[in-house]
């Protein structure tokens, strides 16, 4: 008996391959058609979840002076003038003059710029001038903290409401200021209470090389808190602060203060007169979330 063996030709293999591919394609199409509603729903949910995560507010970075409290006119200015008097310096900054000096970031820098312009007082000779200015600023800070402790400077409308909402919704909080760290920490603790203060990180002008409008203090906060800049909002009150926010690449809301109402806030995402006591008409976490890029 003769055995029989069949070896397919190349043309036969081609036909078999084509038929197999067609069969797989038909089965695959049928499978996709059968489960397409579930697949579409899953993809839609994934995209939606991704968008929601991207639009979640991660942190609010507050400026201090003019934002948390209107401290400049009735706080820092008075503290500077008292420090001058206690050191025999015949100088008294008026509201108008201090408003002009606010164009310069930092108290030591303001004193230096002022006296470079109008002449240095006899009580501050050229030798040891930098040390004297530093001492004056430290004394001014102590006087300012006494004013805070006395309750002479209240929080601005809506600050506590927004802070409480942020804490309830798990939004991180920080204060990023050109002021002295000691003064900022004392203001937050005294005016907001210990529990709220414990939720804040404090970043101050004496922690960075360059003060606002340089972005250093905001970039330090982002770095040390491990934040995503695209999910943060800065609250500022001045064009100097807005400049720092823009340079940092972070969305910014402006709440105008007594000295800054007429300033140019180009670069900010939203401008308001105040945060507002009433959540229905004031600034909320949702308001800030809408400003994210």
C-alpha positions as CSV (number, residue, x, y, z in Angstrom):
1,X,0.0,0.0,0.0
2,X,1.4,3.3,-1.0
3,X,1.3,6.1,1.7
4,X,-0.1,9.5,0.7
5,X,1.4,12.8,1.9
6,X,0.1,16.3,0.9
7,X,2.3,19.3,1.1
8,X,0.5,22.5,0.5
9,X,1.7,24.7,-2.2
10,X,2.6,28.4,-1.6
11,X,-0.6,29.5,-3.3
12,X,-2.6,27.2,-1.0
13,X,-1.0,28.7,2.1
14,X,-1.8,32.2,0.9
15,X,-5.5,31.3,0.5
16,X,-5.6,29.6,4.0
17,X,-3.9,32.7,5.6
18,X,-6.3,35.1,3.9
19,X,-9.3,33.1,5.0
20,X,-8.0,32.8,8.6
21,X,-7.4,36.6,8.7
22,X,-10.9,37.3,7.4
23,X,-12.4,34.9,10.0
24,X,-10.4,36.6,12.9
25,X,-11.4,40.0,11.6
26,X,-15.1,39.0,11.5
27,X,-14.9,37.6,15.1
28,X,-13.1,40.7,16.4
29,X,-15.7,43.0,14.9
30,X,-18.5,41.0,16.4
31,X,-16.8,41.0,19.8
32,X,-16.3,44.8,19.7
33,X,-19.8,45.3,18.5
34,X,-21.1,43.1,21.4
35,X,-19.2,45.0,24.0
36,X,-18.9,48.4,22.5
37,X,-21.4,50.1,24.9
38,X,-19.2,48.9,27.9
39,X,-16.0,49.9,26.1
40,X,-17.3,53.3,25.2
41,X,-18.6,53.9,28.7
42,X,-15.2,52.8,30.2
43,X,-13.2,55.1,27.9
44,X,-15.6,58.0,28.6
45,X,-15.3,57.5,32.3
46,X,-11.5,57.3,32.1
47,X,-11.3,60.6,30.2
48,X,-13.8,62.3,32.5
49,X,-11.9,61.1,35.6
50,X,-8.6,62.4,34.1
51,X,-10.2,65.8,33.4
52,X,-11.7,66.0,36.9
53,X,-8.3,65.2,38.5
54,X,-6.6,67.8,36.3
55,X,-9.1,70.5,37.4
56,X,-8.9,69.7,41.1
57,X,-7.6,72.6,43.2
58,X,-4.6,71.3,45.1
59,X,-3.4,74.4,47.0
60,X,-4.2,78.0,47.8
61,X,-1.1,80.2,48.2
62,X,-2.0,83.4,50.0
63,X,0.0,86.6,50.1
64,X,-0.1,88.0,53.7
65,X,-0.1,91.8,53.8
66,X,-3.2,93.2,52.1
67,X,-4.7,89.8,51.5
68,X,-5.2,88.2,54.9
69,X,-5.4,91.5,56.6
70,X,-5.1,95.1,55.4
71,X,-1.9,95.5,57.4
72,X,0.1,98.0,55.4
73,X,-1.5,101.3,56.2
74,X,-2.6,100.6,59.8
75,X,0.0,98.0,60.8
76,X,3.4,98.1,59.2
77,X,3.4,101.9,58.5
78,X,2.6,102.6,62.2
79,X,5.2,100.1,63.3
80,X,7.9,101.7,61.1
81,X,7.1,105.2,62.5
82,X,7.2,104.0,66.1
83,X,10.6,102.3,65.5
84,X,11.9,105.5,64.0
85,X,10.8,107.5,67.1
86,X,12.4,105.0,69.5
87,X,15.7,105.4,67.7
88,X,15.7,109.2,67.6
89,X,15.0,109.3,63.8
90,X,13.0,112.3,62.8
91,X,11.0,110.5,60.2
92,X,7.3,109.8,59.9
93,X,5.9,108.0,56.8
94,X,2.5,109.4,55.7
95,X,-0.1,107.2,54.2
96,X,0.7,108.6,50.8
97,X,4.5,108.2,51.2
98,X,4.1,104.6,52.4
99,X,1.8,103.8,49.6
100,X,4.6,104.9,47.2
101,X,7.2,102.9,49.0
102,X,5.1,99.7,48.7
103,X,6.2,99.6,45.1
104,X,9.4,98.2,46.6
105,X,9.3,94.7,48.1
106,X,10.6,94.2,51.6
107,X,10.9,96.5,54.7
108,X,14.6,96.8,54.8
109,X,14.6,97.5,51.1
110,X,12.0,100.2,51.5
111,X,13.9,102.1,54.2
112,X,17.1,101.9,52.1
113,X,15.4,103.2,49.0
114,X,13.6,106.0,50.9
115,X,16.8,107.3,52.5
116,X,18.8,106.9,49.4
117,X,16.3,109.3,47.8
118,X,15.8,111.9,50.6
119,X,19.1,111.6,52.4
120,X,20.1,109.4,55.4
121,X,19.3,110.6,58.9
122,X,22.2,111.5,61.3
123,X,21.2,108.6,63.5
124,X,22.3,106.2,60.8
125,X,25.9,107.0,59.9
126,X,27.4,105.3,56.8
127,X,29.5,103.0,58.8
128,X,27.4,100.0,60.0
129,X,24.4,101.3,58.0
130,X,23.3,97.9,56.9
131,X,23.3,96.5,60.5
132,X,21.3,99.5,61.7
133,X,18.7,99.1,59.0
134,X,18.4,95.4,59.9
135,X,18.0,96.3,63.6
136,X,15.3,98.8,62.8
137,X,13.5,96.2,60.8
138,X,13.6,93.7,63.6
139,X,12.3,96.3,66.0
140,X,9.6,97.2,63.6
141,X,8.6,93.6,63.4
142,X,8.3,93.3,67.2
143,X,6.1,96.4,67.3
144,X,3.9,95.1,64.4
145,X,3.4,91.8,66.3
146,X,2.3,93.8,69.4
147,X,-0.3,95.5,67.2
148,X,-1.5,92.0,66.0
149,X,-1.7,90.7,69.6
150,X,-3.7,93.8,70.6
151,X,-6.3,92.9,68.0
152,X,-5.7,96.3,66.3
153,X,-5.6,94.6,62.8
154,X,-8.5,92.3,61.9
155,X,-8.7,89.8,59.1
156,X,-10.2,90.9,55.8
157,X,-13.8,89.8,55.0
158,X,-14.1,86.2,53.8
159,X,-10.6,85.0,54.7
160,X,-11.8,82.6,57.5
161,X,-14.7,81.4,55.4
162,X,-12.5,80.5,52.5
163,X,-9.8,78.9,54.7
164,X,-12.4,76.8,56.5
165,X,-13.9,75.6,53.2
166,X,-10.4,74.8,51.9
167,X,-9.6,72.7,55.0
168,X,-12.9,70.9,54.8
169,X,-12.3,70.0,51.1
170,X,-8.7,68.9,51.7
171,X,-7.0,71.8,49.8
172,X,-3.5,72.6,51.0
173,X,-2.7,76.1,52.4
174,X,0.3,78.3,52.5
175,X,1.2,81.9,53.0
176,X,3.9,83.3,50.8
177,X,5.0,86.8,51.8
178,X,7.9,89.2,51.5
179,X,7.5,89.9,55.2
180,X,9.4,88.5,58.1
181,X,8.6,84.8,58.8
182,X,8.1,85.5,62.5
183,X,5.5,88.3,61.8
184,X,3.6,86.2,59.3
185,X,3.4,83.2,61.5
186,X,2.2,85.3,64.4
187,X,-0.5,87.0,62.3
188,X,-1.8,83.6,61.1
189,X,-1.8,82.1,64.6
190,X,-3.3,85.1,66.4
191,X,-6.0,86.0,63.9
192,X,-7.0,82.5,62.7
193,X,-6.4,80.4,65.8
194,X,-4.0,77.6,66.5
195,X,-6.0,74.9,64.8
196,X,-6.3,76.7,61.5
197,X,-2.6,77.9,61.7
198,X,-1.5,74.3,61.9
199,X,-2.9,73.7,58.4
200,X,-0.6,76.4,56.9
201,X,2.9,76.3,55.6
202,X,4.7,79.7,55.9
203,X,7.2,80.9,53.3
204,X,8.6,84.4,53.9
205,X,10.9,86.9,52.2
206,X,13.8,86.2,54.5
207,X,13.9,82.6,53.3
208,X,14.7,83.4,49.6
209,X,17.4,85.3,47.7
210,X,15.0,87.5,45.7
211,X,11.7,88.9,46.9
212,X,8.6,89.7,44.8
213,X,8.2,90.4,41.9
214,X,10.7,87.6,41.6
215,X,8.8,84.2,41.8
216,X,11.3,82.7,44.4
217,X,8.9,82.5,47.4
218,X,6.2,80.8,45.3
219,X,8.5,78.4,43.7
220,X,9.9,77.5,47.1
221,X,6.4,76.7,48.3
222,X,5.7,74.5,45.2
223,X,8.9,72.7,45.6
224,X,8.8,72.1,49.4
225,X,5.1,71.1,49.4
226,X,5.4,68.9,46.3
227,X,2.7,70.8,44.4
228,X,1.6,70.7,40.8
229,X,1.7,74.4,39.7
230,X,-1.2,73.9,37.3
231,X,-3.4,73.0,40.2
232,X,-2.6,75.9,42.5
233,X,-4.0,79.4,42.8
234,X,-2.2,82.4,44.3
235,X,-4.2,85.2,46.0
236,X,-2.5,88.6,45.8
237,X,-3.4,92.2,46.2
238,X,-0.7,94.1,44.3
239,X,0.8,94.3,40.9
240,X,4.2,93.3,42.4
241,X,2.5,90.1,43.7
242,X,0.8,89.4,40.4
243,X,4.2,89.8,38.7
244,X,5.6,87.1,41.0
245,X,2.6,84.8,40.3
246,X,3.0,85.2,36.5
247,X,6.7,84.6,36.7
248,X,6.1,81.5,38.7
249,X,3.6,80.2,36.1
250,X,0.7,80.0,38.6
251,X,-2.9,81.3,38.2
252,X,-3.6,84.4,40.3
253,X,-6.7,86.0,41.8
254,X,-6.4,89.6,43.0
255,X,-8.3,90.9,46.0
256,X,-7.8,94.7,46.0
257,X,-6.6,96.4,49.2
258,X,-6.6,100.0,50.4
259,X,-3.3,100.8,48.7
260,X,-3.6,98.8,45.5
261,X,-7.1,99.5,44.2
262,X,-5.8,101.6,41.2
263,X,-2.9,99.3,40.3
264,X,-2.5,97.4,37.0
265,X,-3.2,93.7,37.6
266,X,-2.5,92.5,34.1
267,X,-1.7,88.8,34.2
268,X,-4.2,87.9,36.9
269,X,-7.2,85.6,36.1
270,X,-9.8,87.4,38.3
271,X,-10.0,90.7,40.3
272,X,-12.4,91.2,43.2
273,X,-12.8,93.9,45.9
274,X,-12.7,91.3,48.6
275,X,-13.1,87.6,49.2
276,X,-16.5,88.3,50.8
277,X,-18.3,86.9,53.9
278,X,-21.1,85.4,51.8
279,X,-20.2,82.2,49.9
280,X,-23.0,82.8,47.5
281,X,-21.5,86.0,46.2
282,X,-17.9,85.7,47.4
283,X,-14.8,83.7,46.3
284,X,-15.0,80.0,47.0
285,X,-12.9,76.9,46.3
286,X,-15.0,76.4,43.1
287,X,-14.2,80.0,42.1
288,X,-10.5,79.3,42.4
289,X,-10.8,76.0,40.6
290,X,-12.3,77.7,37.6
291,X,-9.1,79.7,37.2
292,X,-6.9,76.7,36.7
293,X,-5.3,76.3,33.3
